[in-house]
Amino acid sequence: MPNRSPRSGPARTATALTAATLLAGALALVPSTAVAAPPGLTIASAELEVAVGADFPYVSRYTDRASGASMDGRIAELGEITLNGVAHPVTGSGQIGPDGVARYRLDVTDLPGVSIAASLRVEGRATTFGIDEVTDTEAFRVGTIDIPGHDLVSVGSGQDGAATAFTTLDPDKTRTADVIGPVTPDTAADPAPVGASYGIVSTAGLAAAVETNSVYDKPEGATNGDDARLWHRARKESDGSTRVGLWSGQWTHRAEGASETEELPWAKVVVTPEANGDGVVDWQDGAIAFRDIAINAQGSDEVADRVITHIPFNFASQATHPFLRTLDDVKRIALSTDGLGQMAVLKGYGSEGHDSAHPDYGGNYNERAGGLSDLNTLLAEGEQWNADFGVHVNATESYPEAKAFNENLVDFEVDGWNWLDQSWEIDQRRDNISGDLAERFRQLREETHPNLDFLYIDVYRNHGYVADHMLGELREQGWQVGTEWSDKLERANLWSHWANDVDYGGETNKGLNSQIVRFIRNDQRDTWNDHPILGSSRIEEFEGWTGETDWNVFYDNIWANNLPAKFLQQHKIQRWGEHEITFAGGVRGTDADGRRELFAGDAKVLDGDRYLLPWNDGKLYHYNPAGGASEWTVPAEFAGAANLTAYRLTDNGKQKVGDLPVREGKIVVDAEPGVPYVLYAEGASPRQENEPQWGRGTSIVDPGFNAGGLSAWQPEGDASIERTDRGQQVAKFGAGPASIEQRLGELKAGTYSASAWVEVEQGKQRRTELSVRDGKNPAALNHVYTSTAKNWVAADDKHSTNFQRVRVLFDVTADGARPTLRISAGDGDAAVRLDDVRVVPTKRPATQGIVFEDFENVDQGWGPFVKGDAGEVTDPRTHLAEANGEYTQRGFRGKLVDDTLAGDWSLKSHEENNGLVYRTVPQTVRFEPGHRYRVEFDHQNGIAGQYAWITGNDKGTASTELRATPLPEQRGTARFTEEFTAAADGESWVGLRKLDAGEIPLQSDLIMDNFTVVDLGPAS
């Protein structure tokens, strides 16, 4: 694996040095009384003169060539380094080459044949210490390297203005990890070195910050959590003064168990005079300078433009957000925001959806959501709408149905998440060292469009080598990274779930609480807590994640929270006072009067919760929750305009309101409450909107009724578009016969599934049909009269309504056919609502009885079943389970039942919530009143007393369970058979109930296959 340059990113990790060994080494190496440094060498740039050691690579002093101000480094000799956790003496010599670089060779005197080549160089205001080569032997392999007490920079209490600022990575929003204060004679000595993630020191004349590619091989205790990338220690000198030194933490040269070495160690010190124009040198000047030497996350320069992060969610085989439906949602967001940048993080892009088949990053895509082809269409088309894409992945846990699963991948002694299946934690060290982890991510990179460039790495808890080696591989492949928690994978982390989701987690695990880190990186990442001036980005969902499905809440959040925060992220922080923050570019914010105000130059651009914010591309956004007229001073770049043209933003793009005159540099905007507007200068070219082409990539035009009308359909009768109280647009039939139809796009020969989500008004009946016809062939048809089954799927934006899917299979006999799809309602006054029409290829199951389902070719959902009230509106614990050899069958690791009974797929209910797990509805299994039926299926049941087979009947708005047959323990496949007579009045159904039997035991699993219904004719 090639080494990475110092600026290329997080280093790979190292073998472990325990905190106790490291601290002991530091104590042994640092005498309480400083000794004079021997005569040394000098290196220089135009800005700095740097005095360095003659025979060991340390800095003794930095001098600013313009002002003469100086700052110390190490003021005593060093003659030891720590290798693999043990201190070793070294002898060395240094010399300055023609290129001005000081180079050293250090021989480890008690380890024959082991040596280190190191260097010190200065460029501009940055001095770099580097280990350029490590020579070891078969008898002694160098794993980790430490130089305790190296003091790359230090400040003493005898220096005017001496101060330090240190912090660690802490997500507890109730406190701060920052420790900022002066260094005085009264500053207590530290009994041992103290860890830090970021460190800055300053005097009255200069400030300095340190960056390093330090990585611990096996971090623990004080070195865990990336909290000791740097060490600092206050020491008492012989004259009673106090000196604080700052040096790098451990580097890993060769991780334990690895044959390859990691990036060579380096550390950088940047020294700066006053940098932010306030006339005072302090930690904020050092923070500004630190940006020039910082390891920056890949993609950090794109964060400020990503105003909207949203999470399309697929789970448990339901495919509630197929990839091409998500494409339409992306278009809707773009149209309704005039093209603001978005990041769509696809949870459930693989296998059966979210938390299925980890860690199959590639090669196992969610076929029910559209598979790899539709995914790549989404990625490519979405790029034209200013949308980037990411996927939710897991490098911590593996599920047995994963193609990558094997007994070397996981540690069976450590259980992982257990929802749809029991997972085990991955042996992350082996996964890194073997190259398997990198290869799985490489497969995803090679199979998908480049616009998929973001990985949300779920539940990643570890630090050190296993984390940083992974990040190095991902950086080489071009991936950007986000995480669940703000303090994990910090060098690469652009976005943290728990920081952005106000309702997720608790107060002690949210965004990073450090002012120091946020000062440096506010514009580079979304891992922060809310702040009265800076605000913070937030997510409010409408695509099913955590059951959130309200577009109105999602849309309001863009304007109330995200856009102001993102406006400030366009500008780097320069000064941060108690009630005022100043940014580059003449922007400042204040909350001095308890009211948030933002200014661009002399123009106030945000006043409380209303604003007129300048944005890229020569436009401004106006938002006023209360509505009404408000006067604004226009920012300087718009002051010369005679008029600004105002557009109202809608789901279908911007609509011109009028030209607003600019008089004496001011403008008055009269707004509707809570409605966003975009304003362009007179003569400017407003952003040109793409033609949405709703349904692109499918055979249907406007399948989700996003166009705001029915122009893509042929409507008859009282057919219209209705906006629901959640902000979604659906088609609606009013009273009297009504229909919509559309000729489909060209289809290849084969069998297809056509479906639509239908809801008939509660308590009423009205025959509603879905049909597909091709020429003179008889139409394939399905119908409903009522909608009595509630939608309990949390990931579905129709949950808590009575929308259920109506589906019909049809055949195309020749390539290029264009059948006509029609949805109609008969006479009546029951309102009928329709949404999300879909046509996808499928296969017909073998014909047995009136219904036969072997679960081998289910296009979406659970075949003939819909989710019941088990757990109420929640993410179910039932899904279509795929066979994966012995790993998914009875007997593996004590497994009680097979996940798959026949073929490749079965329906698995895993430790389900109490309640009705699933049931049929009339459009999936139609039981004719008064007929006798035989219902049968293959099954296995892990534990007795947990499940019962239910026969029920719906009448009006009531659903009644008429019979419950408990299912005994059955650890080999058996055939369940039961007969019943369908009720004469109402609509009969069958299903599975999880019994309330106290605490739900592990492996209380019910597996079903080959579900069959036979009509025995009218009951005698």
Secondary structure, 3 states (H helix, E strand, C coil): CCCCCCCCCCCCCCCCCCHHHHHHHHHHHCCCCCCCCCCCEEEECCCEEEEECCCCCCEEEEEECCCCCEEECCCCCCCEEEECCEEEEEEEEEEECCCCCEEEEEEECCCCCCEEEEEEEEECCEEEEEEEEEECCCCCCCCEEECCCCCCEEEECCCCCCEEEEECCCCCCCCCCCEEEECCCCCCCCCCCEEECEEEEECCCCEEEEEECCCCCCCCHHHCCCCCCEEEEEEECCCCCEEEEEEECCEECCCCCCCCCCCCCEEEEEEECCCCCCCCCCHHHHHHHHCCCCCCCCCHHHHHHEEEEECEECCCCCCCCCHHHHHHHHHHHHHHHCCCEEEEEEECCECCCCCCCCCCCCCCECHHHCHHHHHHHHHHHHHCCCEEEEEEEECCEECCCCCCCCCCCEEEEEEEEECCCEEEEECHHHHHHCCHHHHHHHHHHHHCCCCEEEEEEECCCCCCHHHHHHHHHHHHHCCEEEECCCCCCCCCEEEEHHHHCCCCCCCCCCCECCHHHHHHHCCCCECECCCCCCCCCCCCCCCEHHHCCCHHHHHHHHHHHHHHHHHHHCCCEEEECCCEEEEHHHEEEECCCCCCEEEECCEEEEECCEEEEEEHHHEEEEECCCCEEEEEECCHHHCCCCEEEEEEEECCEEEEEEEEECECCEEEEEECCCCCEEEEECCCCCCCCCCCCCCCCCCCCCCCCCCCCCCCCEEECCEEEEECCCCCEEEEECCCCEEEEEECCCECCEEEEEEEEEEECCCCCCCEEEEEECCCCCCEEEEECCCCCCCCECCCCCCCCCCEEEEEEEEECCCCECCEEEEEECCCCCCEEEEEEEEEEECCCCCCCCEEECCCCCCCCECCEEECCCCCCECCCEEEEECCHHHHCCCHHHCCCCCCCCCCEEEEEECCCCEEEEECCCCCCCCCCCEEEEEEEEEEECCCCCEEEEEEEEECCEEEEEEEEEECCEEEEEEEEEEEECCCCCEEEEEEEECCCCCCCCCCEEEEEEEEEEEEEECC
